[in-house]
Amino acid sequence: MSEVGIGIDIGGTEIKYGLVTRRGEVRHAGAVATEVAEGREGVQLGLRQVIERCRHHSRLKALEIVALGMGIPGTVTGRRGTMLMTPPQIQGLRGWETGTYLRRIARVPVAVDNDATVAGLAEVRIGA
């Protein structure tokens, strides 16, 4: 069974996701709508959909999900992934512990940071 991580990018219109190997090979990718009109609840619904789709695909392809990383616009701090400042396009996220939420629903180790920061880290690690 191959190990993969779930990579998530929250944007103002879509939550993009992928199942990615340690070498950066994308085994599956997709997107769901970011229900910005619903605020935090809309984002949480989208994240639950993403995780369920990733679990489904991983079962079909004999992939083991071992971690989850997410980039989100705004200022994120600490292991809990607490939103200090939120983007104007997605209201209602201030104070939300994104990392804690994701660990609870995904049941794997989670890392959350600003979307631009994680994009830069990914480019350094695996290239453009």
C-alpha positions in Angstrom: 0.0 0.0 0.0 1.4 3.4 -1.0 1.5 6.2 1.4 0.0 9.6 0.5 -0.9 12.8 2.1 -4.0 15.0 1.6 -3.1 18.5 0.3 -5.8 21.1 0.6 -5.9 24.7 -0.7 -8.8 26.8 0.5 -9.7 29.6 -1.9 -12.5 32.1 -2.2 -14.4 30.0 -4.8 -13.0 26.5 -4.5 -11.4 24.1 -2.1 -8.8 22.2 -4.2 -7.4 19.0 -3.0 -5.1 16.2 -3.9 -3.6 12.9 -2.8 0.1 13.3 -3.1 3.1 11.0 -2.5 6.2 12.0 -0.6 7.9 12.6 -4.0 5.2 15.0 -5.0 3.3 12.7 -7.4 -0.4 13.6 -7.5 -2.4 10.4 -7.4 -5.8 12.1 -7.4 -7.0 15.7 -7.5 -10.3 17.5 -7.4 -12.2 20.5 -6.1 -15.4 21.4 -4.3 -17.1 24.8 -4.0 -16.2 27.0 -1.1 -19.6 28.0 0.3 -18.4 31.4 1.3 -22.0 32.6 1.9 -22.2 30.1 4.7 -19.1 31.3 6.5 -17.2 28.8 8.7 -20.0 26.2 8.4 -19.7 26.3 4.6 -15.9 25.8 4.7 -16.3 22.9 7.2 -18.9 21.2 4.9 -16.5 21.5 2.0 -13.6 20.1 4.1 -15.7 17.1 5.2 -16.6 16.5 1.5 -12.9 16.6 0.5 -11.8 14.2 3.2 -14.6 11.8 2.3 -13.7 11.9 -1.4 -10.0 11.3 -0.5 -10.8 8.4 1.7 -13.0 6.9 -1.0 -10.3 7.2 -3.7 -7.6 5.9 -1.4 -9.6 2.8 -0.7 -10.2 2.3 -4.5 -6.5 2.7 -5.3 -5.0 1.0 -2.2 -3.4 4.2 -0.9 -2.8 4.9 2.8 -3.5 8.4 4.0 -0.8 9.3 6.5 -1.0 13.1 6.9 -2.9 16.2 5.8 -1.5 19.7 5.0 -3.7 22.7 4.3 -3.0 26.2 3.0 -5.6 28.9 3.8 -5.6 32.6 3.2 -5.1 34.7 6.3 -2.9 34.6 9.4 -2.7 31.2 11.0 -0.8 30.4 14.2 0.2 27.4 16.4 -0.4 23.7 16.2 -4.1 24.2 16.5 -4.0 26.3 13.3 -5.9 29.1 14.9 -7.1 31.8 12.4 -6.0 35.2 13.7 -6.8 37.2 10.7 -9.2 36.0 8.0 -9.5 36.9 4.3 -12.2 39.3 3.2 -13.7 36.7 0.8 -14.4 34.1 3.6 -16.0 35.6 6.7 -16.5 33.9 10.1 -13.1 32.2 10.4 -11.5 34.3 13.0 -10.7 32.2 16.1 -11.4 28.9 14.3 -8.9 26.2 15.2 -8.5 24.7 11.7 -5.8 22.2 12.7 -7.8 20.9 15.6 -10.9 20.6 13.4 -9.0 18.7 10.7 -7.3 16.3 13.1 -10.7 15.4 14.5 -12.3 14.6 11.2 -9.3 13.2 9.3 -7.7 11.3 12.1 -4.1 11.9 10.8 -1.4 14.3 11.7 -2.2 17.8 10.3 -0.3 20.9 9.4 -2.0 24.2 8.6 -0.5 27.5 7.5 -1.0 30.5 5.2 -1.6 29.5 1.6 1.3 31.6 0.2 3.7 30.2 2.8 2.8 26.5 2.0 3.0 27.2 -1.7 6.5 28.5 -1.3 7.5 25.5 0.8 6.1 23.1 -1.8 8.1 24.8 -4.6 11.3 24.6 -2.6 10.7 20.9 -1.8 9.4 19.6 -5.1 9.7 22.4 -7.7 7.3 24.5 -9.7 
